[in-house]
Each structure stands twice: as C-alpha cells, then as structure tokens.
Amino acid sequence: MIPFSIAGIQMNISMERENITAMGHKLDVVMARFPWVQMVVFSELAPFGPAPYHAQPTGGPAEQIFCQMAAKHGLWLLPGSMFERIGDDIYNTTPVIDPNGTVVARYRKMFPFLPYEMGIKPGTDFCVFDIPNIGRFGVSICYDMWFPETTRTLVSMGAECILHPTMTDTIDRDVELPIARANATINQCYFFDVNGVGDCGTGRSIIVGPSGYVIHEAGGGEEIMPVEIDISRVRREREVGIRGLGQTLKSFRDRPIEFPVYQKHLGHEGDYLNSLGPLIKPTRGTRSEPVVLPAGVVAGPDGLHVKVADLKTNIDVAAALTENSAPYFSGP
C-alpha cells in the first residue's frame, strides 16, 4: 500500500472580494481537524473569482502568500487557479506548491471555456510532477476534462492521480460528473474534481478511484473532503485491468491505427468539423438560421410576425406590470 492523503476544499467563492484570507482560514481548519492531510486542492479561480483584472504576474503577491501557507502547514498546495499576466496575455494558471513553499510547477489551462471565457490565452504544456516515494500527479482545469485527450496525455506521461480544480456554476454540472468518472475509469487513475460554491460554483465536487467507483460526491454547500488514496491500487488496476477486466491503457498502447481525427484539417472544405462554423457566443437570433423580417414587421410571441402598425401604442405600463407580476417576479 502507498497511502497519500488529499483534501479537496469546496468553499464559498466570492466575485466581489478576495478569497485568499478565507482560504487561509480553511487551511487552518483542515490541519486542526485532519492533521494527517498531506495535500490540499481548492477550486478553479478560488483566490479572486473569474475577474481578469485581478490577473497577477508570474510569481506575484498572491502566489507568494500561498507559498507561505504551504510552508506553514508543511503540505502540498494547489490553491485553485488564478489569472496570470505574461506580457499582453492572460492565462488561467494553477501553481503547484510543495511543503517547503516552493512552486514546483505551473499549469496553464489548455481549453478556456470558449466562447464564454474570451480573452484568456490557452496554455500548451502538460503538467505532471512527482511526490517522492508516492507517485506522479497530473494537473488539468475545468473544461480540459471535456477533451479526453488531456487526461490520456497526462496518464501517458505517467500520472497516477489527476488534480482538477473546476469552477462550474452552470446547469451542466450533472453532465460533468460522469465525465469526471469516465476520465478516471478509462485511464485507471484517481481523479479529484473540486468545485466551488456561492458566486463561483454549484458544488457537487467528485472524487473517483481507479476502478471507476465514486469515493465521494459533495453536496451543494461548503465541504472539506479529506481522502486517503492508495497509489498501489492504480498500479494494480493497470496491471490486471479495471476490476480485473479491461486493460484500457495497454489496449491503447497496442492500438493498430493512428486516429485521423487528430490531424487538423483546417482549410479543407470537405471536413465536417470545419462545417460547424465559428466558435462564437450565441446571440439572440443565432440559435437557428437567421430570419429576415419584411419591412414594417417585428417578431411576436410563438414565432408570429406582427406588423408594427398593428401594435398598441397606448399601453399602461404600471397596469401591465401588475397584471403580469406572478409569472415574471419571484420577489414580494
């Protein structure tokens, strides 16, 4: 058995103020309650929320504070991620800090959540790091896991546990849970997917083992999730197969083909992926083929077209609001 203890911190993340002070308090609580924890992982963009104007220079003041926290408690620390400014570019970056307070790696998110995370430059380097006498760990961030090639590459580089800060505050969290589980299962590794709550997350962090079993799924509130993993379990699964069955990594290694989908076909007119159009945020009217209305006509309810001349111009706004208050207003 090769035990190692990791605590995921699902905490309230504010967009209106810095969260570093609260993160320091959470670390104090973790170490007071669970002194056996050796690593702590926070959610994506935990220090400041998703505000690029808080972007820090590489190794900036916020990162230095986290280095002091790691050294104070003598633990490995991934303080979520922060926006990092390099020249005119901004990256979404997770620093990996060792128990001496030294940054041993920085991972820059490869797949910003386009088209909603505009202006953030994608990273190009994969990140793995070794913990002596324990094993090799890989880092990815949020939307990265939607592209299975990211986890597969980390695992091909020897990663046995994936540390995955995320910030999901949208309605697709239920979709992400099986994606996290699939990443762990098909790559026979541990997968720590740590989300925030409050302004920057809906919670439901998930920790999955190399057999595909869910070790823990959090609820929608704040949680400290201390888990002891066993790296030897990863090695055994990869040797004999998941639950003694499929040996997916060996089968991938011994595959008889190279997948043509991984060859970019940009500019090839007949390529299906190129036919999907540009990667842009939808606007009103872009969810279907654009409709050009005749002059003097506006779009009405249920797809009807209404002539402007037929519209009422003497509407009592106050009365209309009163009449329609129930369907449209949830407050008093």
C-alpha positions, 0 to 999 in steps of 0.5 A: 500500500502507498497511502497519500492523503488529499483534501479537496476544499469546496468553499464559498467563492466570492466575485466581489472580494478576495478569497485568499484570507478565507482560504487561509482560514480553511487551511487552518481548519483542515490541519486542526481537524485532519492533521494527517492531510498531506495535500490540499486542492481548492477550486478553479479561480478560488483566490479572486473569482473569474475577474481578469483584472485581478490577473497577477504576474508570474510569481506575484503577491498572491502566489507568494502568500500561498507559498507561505501557507504551504510552508506553514502547514508543511503540505502540498498546495494547489490553491485553485487557479488564478489569472496570470499576466505574461506580457499582453496575455492572460492565462488561467494558471494553477501553481503547484506548491510543495511543503517547503513553499516552493512552486514546483510547477505551473499549469496553464489551462489548455481549453478556456471555456470558449466562447464564454471565457474570451480573452484568456490565452490557452496554455500548451504544456502538460503538467505532471510532477512527482511526490517522492516515494508516492507517485506522479500527479497530473494537473488539468482545469475545468473544461480540459476534462471535456477533451479526453485527450488531456487526461490520456496525455497526462496518464501517458506521461505517467500520472497516477492521480489527476488534480482538477480544480473546476469552477462550474456554476452552470446547469451542466454540472450533472453532465460533468460528473460522469465525465469526471468518472469516465476520465478516471475509469478509462485511464485507471487513475484517481481523479479529484474534481473540486468545485466551488460554491456561492458566486463561483460554483454549484458544488457537487465536487467528485472524487473517483478511484481507479476502478471507476467507483465514486469515493465521494460526491459533495453536496451543494454547500461548503465541504472539506473532503479529506481522502486517503488514496492508495497509489498501489491500487492504480498500479494494480488496476493497470496491471490486471485491468479495471476490476480485473477486466479491461486493460484500457491503457495497454489496449491503447498502447497496442492500438493498430491505427493512428486516429485521423481525427487528430490531424487538423484539417483546417482549410479543407472544405470537405471536413465536417468539423470545419462545417460547424462554423465559428466558435462564437457566443450565441446571440439572440437570433443565432440559435437557428438560421437567421430570419429576415423580417419584411419591412414594417414587421417585428417578431411576436410571441410563438414565432408570429410576425406582427406588423408594427402598425398593428401594435398598441401604442397606448399601453399602461405600463404600471397596469401591465406590470401588475397584471403580469407580476406572478409569472415574471417576479419571484420577489414580494 
